[in-house]
Amino acid sequence: MGRLMEPSAYESPTAMTDDRLEALFRPESIALVGASPNIDKISGRPFHFLQKFGYRGAVYPINPKYDELYGLAAYGSVLDVPRPPDLGILTVPASGVRDAVRSCIGAGVRSLIVYTGGFAEYSEEGAAIEQELGDETRRAGVRLLGPNCQGYANLREGICTTFNAAFAHGVRSTGGNTAWVSQSGALGGAAFGLLEEAGVGLSYWVSTGNELDLTVAACISHFLEDDAIEVACGYVEYVRDPMAFLAMGERARELGKLVVLIKGGTTAVGGRATQTHTGRLSSDGGVYRGLFEQAGVAMADSLHDLVATVTVAASQRRSWHKARVAVIGNSGGMNALIADECHDAGLTLPAISPDTADRVAEFLPSFIEVSNPVDLQQGVFTHPERVAGLIKLLRDAGTHNAFVVALHSVYDDLGYDSEALIRSLASLGDARTGLIVVPFNCQKDFGSRARSAGLIVIEDVGKIGTALSVLSGRGTAEQPAPSATTPSRRLLSQTESRRLLEANGIGFGKWAFASSVGEARRAAEDAGFPVAVKVEGAGIGHKSDIGGVVLGVSSPAELATAFDSVTEAGRQAGFSVIGVIVEEMAPRGVEVAVGMRRMDDLGVVLMFGLGGVFVELLEDVAFRVAPLDEKGAERMMEAIKGAELLKGYRATAPADTDALAQLLVALGRFALDHPEVAEVDLNPVVVRPATAGVVSVDAVVAANV
């Protein structure tokens, strides 16, 4: 996937030097605008929670109906309070929010939380009011959380401004190294309960709502500067400011901290891996996954995946980076599943060295072969000290530094001593760093007791791979666009792709395949210098990602150098290189992207958008189901925001949209006639001025096998 811009150019969305954010998240005084004495109402709950969690600052209830609330003097207006509050929490109806915000600005309030909904998420009128509020607060220099949000909880300092019911009972967190930030308050409440149950210590919990001002990225950026925070997690449905999001990711990498987010609104189709740009763009989730990868932000596929990842990351993140894993368990099947999860996560499972094998054998029944995974059989767990002893032995040997202990059917009434087993593992002390316990079909309270003893527990085998993939570094580093095929599909070579498409009315410029420098020279002389030189071989998709393209080659000497450069790049990337494509340089015109994908439910889906990086950066694309006629193709072109570029923008001539429409029709017809073709990506296609036609510059074709 193309880069949006170099990370060093990203501008941070916020900074710790902004004392208005300190006023928001660590206020010394709070005005409750619209306060109610009824704690069953949203407007009554903030004071109840502030009191419950031990807030020590000044609280000013604002409601003209009362002289006193909560045993405190009540005020008719925030303008009447004795000093400007750091924070104003607005619980008034939507019709009163505008006046309440203006009063807070007039009173010198430095930050606001607006619970109230009914704005941009509700109507165009609401969106206009919301924008007006944003303009006013920005001019006044007031930071705003919301509207349509559920506030925040600063659990470390006992400041709970939310009304979310998850904070009503049994909250155990009083601080920790993790922050949660979410656009959805309700989902955030569910996540809080799961994280609490998993033993994760939260310092911050934030609901951003409509993000009129403060976004998920801005809040996380703020919390990353807190030395106590190591992990930030949360939920997004959209990213309002991609550059701020990328800046957040860059800052997390600089500080060595981890950000894990769930992206809402993805679909099963969107999660499917594809080789072409078209396939990724056919789902919102695909585009966001690329953005997350570029930012170095891990994307969790579900709330439970996120919880599993954060559970391990909160205490053992660095232990699993490039870990050498030993799997130890009393079920061969479970051991195999976990070993597969670790391998798929990019971790190594070294064999047990011959020097250590004899000592390991002392822990095992005589009929069990020493290997990794280590099969302890059922009986060994009746001697809990042996499990801890084996872990110490392997760690001291230096061949393994991380361990997954899989426990199957551990019940006290079946001869096990579950408490002794937990104590034994917990007694490892520092040696338990890099230790995950996976109980399966065990005594009901085994997991909770193990967590209470300080052990990291994941009770779903399927979540281990997700967590370890992130922690090993595979889930967060920016990845190039995939250039190899999935097992069920094969990328045709460029020569195969071009010949197949040309035979079906889809044209390219003058080009030729060359297997040697001599053939390349003859092809270049035939096409006319300057030319483009592109690596050729099976399975090579987007060649520029691996350095497999040289443009503007203007002499035989440059051609020889280019030939050597692109073929070596292909070999270094692991491909079987057979030569190069030599092609005349593309003419001037508007660059667009055209593609198709065969989908199980919709059949052939065509894609059209601006070409090059624009197709992914701006997400300015349109989709249509084939077959398509020229009128339908014209409407498809009109559907993108960049359509004006084709009509002649400023000093440019109108493009040949008739030829472009014919290309879209031809691609749809080709796909319907060739069911063996799964995907096609033509990017870029140069649309020349009117009547001059279109030229496809590059093609990626994936075929079902």
N, C-alpha and C positions, 0 to 999 in steps of 0.2 A: 504494500500500500504506500502511496506517495506520501512524503513528509509534508506537513502543513507549512512549517518553516523550521529553521534551525533552533534547537532548544535554547541556545544562549540569547536568542532574540525575544523570548517570551517575557512578558512583563508580569511581575507578581501581582495577583489580584488584591492583595492586602498586605499589611506589614504589622509586626508587633508594635512599631512605633506609633500606630494609630491608637491614641488613648481613648477614642470613642468606643473601640471594641473592648477595651478594658472596662469602660463604663457599662457596656452591655453585659459582659460575662462575669464581671466582678463589681457590681454596683454597690456603692455605700448607701444609696438611698433609692427607694422605688415608689413610684406613684401608681396606684391601681385605679385606672380610669374606667368607671362603670362598675365599681365594686359592689358586691351583693353580700348580705349576711347569710345567704343560703348556700352551704357548701355543696349541695347537690347540683347547683348550677355552675356552668363554666365560669361565670363571673365571680363566683364565691370560692372557687377551689384554689386560686393562686395564693391567697393569704393562708389558707389551711396548709398548703404544701410548704410555703415559706416557713411557717411556724413549726411544722412537723420535722423539717430537715435542719432546723436550728439557725435560720438566717438571723444575723446579728445587726444588720443595718436598720436605718429608719424606713418605716412604711407609712405612706400617705394614702388612705382610702379617699377616692374622689367619687362622690355621688351627692347631688343636691337634695336628695330625699332624706338624708340622714345627717344628724349632728355628730353621731358617734357610731363607729363600726369596729368590731373585734376588740373593744375596749380602748380604741384609739380615737382621737379627734378626726372627724370626717370633714372634707372640704367640698364646697359646691363646684369648684373649678380648680384645675391644676395651677391656674394663675394665682390662687390664693395661698399655696403652700409657702412655708417660711423660707425655703431655700430651693434652688433649682435641683430637681432630682436627677440622678445619673440615668435612671431608666424609667420609662413610662410603659405600662402594660395596658393595652387598650382592649376592653371586652364589650365595647358598645356596639349597637346594631350598625349595619353597613351604612345606613343613612346618616349616622352621626360620626363616622370615622373622619371625614374630611375636617369638620370643625374641631374634633378632638386632637387631630394631628396639628392643626394650626395653633390651638391653645398650648400644646406641649412645646412647639417651637417658640412661641411667645414667652413661655415660662423658662426657657433655657434648658429644657430637657435634652440630654446629649445622645440618647439612644431610645429606640422604640421597639416594642413587640406588638404586632397587630394580629390578634387571634382571628378577627372577623373575616368571614368569607363573603362571596357574592361579588367578586370583582372580575378580573380577566378570565377566570375559570367559568364565569356564569354568563356574561353577555358582552356585546361590544360597548355598551354604555359603561358597564363595570370596568372594562379594560381602559376606557378613556379616563375614568376617575382614578384608576390605579396609576396610570401614567402621570396624571396631574399630581398625585401624592408623591410620586417618585421625584418629579421635578422640584417640588417644594422642599422636600427633605434634603435633596442634594444641594440646593442653593443654601440651605441653612446649615449644612454640614452635620446633619443628624443621620446616624446609621439606623437602618430599619430591618428587622427580622419579620418576614411575612410579606403580605397579609396571608390569611388563610393558613396559618401555621399553628403549632401547639407549643411554642416556646422552647425552653431549654432547661436542663438540669446540670448545674455544676456541683457534682456530688462530692468532690474533694473538699469544697468550701461550704457545703450545705446551702446552696442557693438553688432552689427548685422553683422555677417560674412557670412550669408547664401545668396543664390541667389533665394530662394523659392519665387514665386510670391505672396504668401499669405501675405508677408510683404511689398508689394508695395503700398497698399492703406489702409487708415482708421484703422491703428493699434491703439487700445486703451490701451493695457496693457503697463504699465510702471513699472511693478514689482508686486509681489504678493507672496502668500505662496505655489505656485504650480510649479512643473517642469515637462516638457514633454520630453521624450527621446524615439526615434523610430529608428528601422532599415530601415524603409521606409521614405524617405523624402517627397514624394508626399502625402502619407497618413497623414504624420505629418502636412503638410500644410492644408489639409482638417480638421484635428482635431483642429488646431490652430483657424481656422475660427469658428468652432462650439463652442469651449471653450470661445472664445471672445464673441460670441453671447449670451452665457449663463451667461456672467458676471464673469467668472473665471479669476482671476489675475495671469498671468504667469510671473515668473522671468526668467526661462530658457526654451529654445526650442532647441533640439539637434537631428541631424540626424547622425546615426553611420555608415550606409552603410555596407560595407563588414566586418567591425570589425577586421581589421588586428591587431590592438592593443586594442583600447578602445572599450569596449562592452557596451550594455545597462546597464548591472549590474554595471560595473565600474563607468559609469557616474552617475547613480542614487546613488551609494554609496558615491560618492563625494558630490553630492548635499544634501544628507541626513545630512551631517555634518554642513550644513548652518542652523543656528538657525531660519532663516526666512522661511525655507521650511518645510511645514507640510505634503504635499501630493506630491507624485511622480507618474506619469502615463506615459503610452506609448504603443508601439506596438513591438512585436517580432514575427519572423517567426521560429526562432530556438534559443536555448541557447548554446552558444559556450562552456561555462565553467560552468557546473552545480554546482561545489563547490563554485565558486564565486557568482553565483546566490543565493545559499543558504546562504552564508555569508551576502549578501546584505539584504536578508529577515530578518536574525537574527538581523542585526544592526538596521533595521527599527523598529523591535519589541522592542529592547533595548531603542530606543529613543522615542517610542510611536508615530511613524509616519506611514502613510499609503502608500502602493504601490499598484497601480491598473494597470494591463496590459491587452492588447488584444493579444491573440495568433492567428496568421494567419495560414491558411492551414488546419484548422479543417473542418470536414464534419458533415452532419446531422447524419450519422452513428456513427461518432466518439463521438458525444455529448450524445449518448444514455447511460443511466445508466445501469450497469450490476453488477452482483454479483461476477463474477469470474475474475481472472487475465486475462484470455484469452479475455474476452469481452473488458476490458479496453485497452488491447494492440492491438486490431484490428483497432485502429485509433490512429493517431499521437496525436490528441487532448486529448484523454484519458490519455496518458502517461504524457503529459504536465500538464494536470489538477492536476494529483497527485503531480508533482514536485512543482507546484504553491502552493498547499495546504501545502506541507511540508515546504516550505519557508515562509509561512504566507503571500503570495502575492495573492491579489484578482485577479481573472480572469474574465474580462468582456467579454460577448459573442458577443458584437458588439461595434462599435464606439459610437453609441447613448447611449448604456448602460453605457459605460465608462464616457461619458459626464454627464449623469444624476448622476452617483455616485460621480464624482469629484465636480459637482456643489454643492451638499449638503456637501460633506466632507470638501471642502475648508473653510467653515465657521462654520459648525455645527457638525463636526464629533463626538466630545465627547458627544454632546447632545443626540445622538441617540443610544449610547451604553446602552443596557438594558433599553431602554426607555419605559415609560408607556404612551401609545398613546391614544389620543381622536381624532376621525374623525368627522369633522363638515362640513356639506354641505347642499345644497338645492336640492339634487337628491338622493332618496333612493337607486337607482341602482348604482350610482357612489359611494355612501358611502359603499355599500356592496362590490364592487370590490376593493376599497382601503383597507377596513378592511381585506379582504382576503389576499391582498398583504402584509400587515403588519404582519398578523399572520404567513404567509408562510416564512417571513423574520426572524421569531423567536422573534418578539416583542409581548408584552402583550397589550391587550386593556381592562383595568379594567372597571368594571361597575361603574356607577356614584353612590356614596354612598347615603344612605337615608338622611343623614344630609344635603347633597348638592342638592338633587333632587328637593326639593321645590323651591329653588332659581333658579335652571336651568329652571324649568317650567315657570318662569316669562318671559323668553326669547322666549318661544315657543307658537304657537297657542294652544288653549285649547284642541283640539282634538288629539294632538301629544303626544305619550307616551315618557317619559324621558328614554333615553337609550344611549349607546355608540355602534355604531355611533349616533351622534346627527343630526336629520333631522330638519333643520330649515325651510323647505318649501320655496317656491319662494318669498313670501312677505317679509320675514325677511331681505333679503338683500337690500331692499329699505330703511332700517334703519341701515346703516353700523356700527354705534357705538355699536349696540347690539352684533355684531360678536366679536369685540375686548373685549367687556365687558364679554362675555361668556368665552373667553379664559382666561382672568384674573381671573374670578371666579374659574374655574377648576384648574388653576395653584396654586392659593392661598389656595385651599382646600387640596392640597398636594397629591391628588390621581392621577393626570396626570401631566406630565412634557414635553410632546411633542405633537404636533398638526399637523394634515393634514387638510387643509381647501380646500374643493372641490367646485368650483364655476361653475355652469352650466348656460349657456345662459345669461350672464351678458352683456346687451346692454343698452346704455344710452337712446335709443329711445323706450325702453320697460319699462321705469320707474325706471331704476337703475341709481345710481350715481357712476360710476366706479372709478372716481378719488377720491371721498370721501371714498369709500371702501378701496382703496389702502392706502390712508392717515391713515385711521383708523387702519389697520393692521400694517403699518409702525410705528405708534405712540406707539406701544407696547414696543419699545425700547429693553431693555435687555430681556423682556418677550417674544420677538419674537425668541429668541434663541431656537431652537427646533421647528421651524414652517416651513412647506412647503405649498406653495399655488399651487393648481392644477386647472388651468382654462381649461374648456372644452366647446367648441362651444361658446366662448366669443368674445367680441369686438376684432377686429384684432390686435390692438396694446396693448391689455391689458397686455400680458406677458412682453413685453419690458418695458412698463411703471412701472410695478410692480418691475422688476429687477432694474430699475433706482432708485427706492425708497429704495433699499436695501433688498428686499424680495427674498427668494429662490423660484424659480418657476420651476416646472417640468410639461411640457404640454402633456406628454404621460403617461397615467395611468399605462401602462404596464412596465414602467421603474422604478416605485417607489419601487417595490419589489426588483429589482436588487440592487438598491442603498442602500436600508435599510438593505438588507441581509448582505452586506459588512460592513456597519456602525455599525450594531448590534453585529458584531464579528463573525457571522456565516460564512461569505464568506472568512475569512482570516486564521482562526485557522487551524492547521493541524488536519485532521480527520483520524480516523482509517479506514481501508478498510471496506466497508459496509458488515454487517453480517446479515442483514435482507433483505427480498425480496421486489421487486417492486410489485405494486398491481396486475400486470398481470402474475406474475411468483411465483413459490413456490420452495424454496430450500428443496430438499429431505434431510432427516436425513442421517447421515453417514451410518447407518445400511441399509437403503433403497438403498442408492447410491451403496454401495459395492455389495449387493446382485444382483442388477440389472446389474451392470457391469460384475460381475463374471459369471452370466448366459449367457453373450455374449462374453466370451473369454478374458476378461480383468482381470488379476489376481492381488491379494494382498498377503502379507505375512500372517502368521497365526494370526488370530484375533478372538475376540468374544465380544458380547455385554453383559454387566453386569449391573443389576439394584440395586445391593447391594454390600457391601464390601465382603460378603461371596462368591457371584458369581464371583466377580473380582478376589478373591484369587484363586478360582478353575481355572479360565481362565488363570491366570498368571502361575500357576503350570503346566498347560497343554502346554502353549507356551514355558515355561522355562524362569526363571529370567535371566537377567534384561528385563523389558518390558517398553512399552510406555503406558501411561494412558491419554485418551482424553475424554473431556466432550461430551455427546451425548444428542441431543434434536432437535426438529423441528426448522428449520430456522437458525441453527448455521452454518455459513460459515467457515471463516478462524479462527479457534479456538485459535491459538496462540496469536492473536491480543487482546483477552480478558483474557489471562492467563489460557486458558482451556486445556493446554497440559503440562504434566510432563514426561520427558524422563529419561531413565536409572534407573527405579525403581527396586531395587535389593533385597527386602525382604518383607515379609507380613506386617511388621510394616510400612515401607515406602509406601507400597501399600495403606494401610488404610488412611494414611495422604494425599497421592496424590488423592485418591477418594474424600475425603472431600474438598480438595483445588479446584479441577477443577469443581466439581458440584456447589460449592459456587460461583466461578467465573462466571459460566453460569447464575446462578440466579441473581447475582448482575448486570449482563449485560442486564437483562430483558427477558431472555429466559425461556421457559418451559423445565426444565431439566428432563430427564427420566433415566439417568444413565451414564455409561461410555463405551468407547471402550478400551479393553485391547488388546495390539498387541505386537508381538515380535519386538525387535529392528531391524531397517533396516540394511541390510548388507552394506558393503563398495562397492563403485562404483561411477560412474559419475552421478551426479544428473541433470536431465533434467525436463522440463515442457512440458506436452502434453495436448492439449485441443481442444474444438470445440465450435463453435457458429453458430446458425442458423440465417441467415440474409435474409431480405426480398428480396433483389435483387440477391444475389449470392448463396443462399441456404446454404448448410453445408460448413463452412469454418473451416479447421483444422489449429492449431497453434503448432509450435515446437520451443523450445529454451532452453537455459541453465536453470537449475532449481533454486529454492530458490530465493534469492534476485536478482540474476543475471538477471533473466528474465525481471525485471522492470528497474533495474539500467542501464544495458548496452543496453537495447532495441535490443538485439541480437536475433531476432526471425524471423521465416519464416512462411508464410501462403500459404495454397493450398486449392483449392476447391475439395471436395469429389465428386465421388469416387476416391480412390487413390490405385494404385497397388504397389507392393514392390519396383519396379524400381523407380517409382515416389516418394515413401517415402525415398529412398536412396538419391535422388537428393534434396529433401527437407532438409534432415539432412546436406547435403553438403553446403546448402545455408547460414548457419549461420557462423559467424566469429569464433566461438568456436568449430567448427567441429573437429579441431585437437585433442581436448581433448578426443574425442571418438576413435581416431585412436591409442592412446597410446602416451601420452605427457611425455617426459623425461623418468622417471623411471617407469611410470605407464603402465599397460598392456592394450592392445586394448580392447575396450568394445564390448559387444555383440550387434552389430548394426543390425544383422539379426533379433534378437528378438525385437529390438526397431522398426524396419520397420514393422514387423508383428503387433505390437501394434498400430501403426499409421493406418495401413490398417483396423484393427479390429475396431478402434474407428470410422473411417469414415463409415464403413459398419453398425455399431451399430446406428449411428446417422441417416443414411438414412432409417433404418428399424424402427426407433422410432421417428416419427415426433412430438410426444408430448414432447420430450426432447429439451429444448432450448439451454442449455449450459452445458459443462462439463469441469472441470478443474482438471487435475491430476498433482499435484505438491507438493512434488517432485516425480519423477519416478527414481528409482535407476537402472542404467544400469550396470550390473555386467560384469566381464571379459568374453571374448569370450566363447560361448556355455553355460554360466551359467544363461542366461536369464535376465529378467527385473522384478522389483517388484514395484508396485504402493504403495506409502506410505500414500497418502491422496487423497480424492476425494470430489469434490463439484459438484453436479448435480442440475441444475435448470430446472423445468418442466413448460410448459405453463399450465395455468388454465383457 
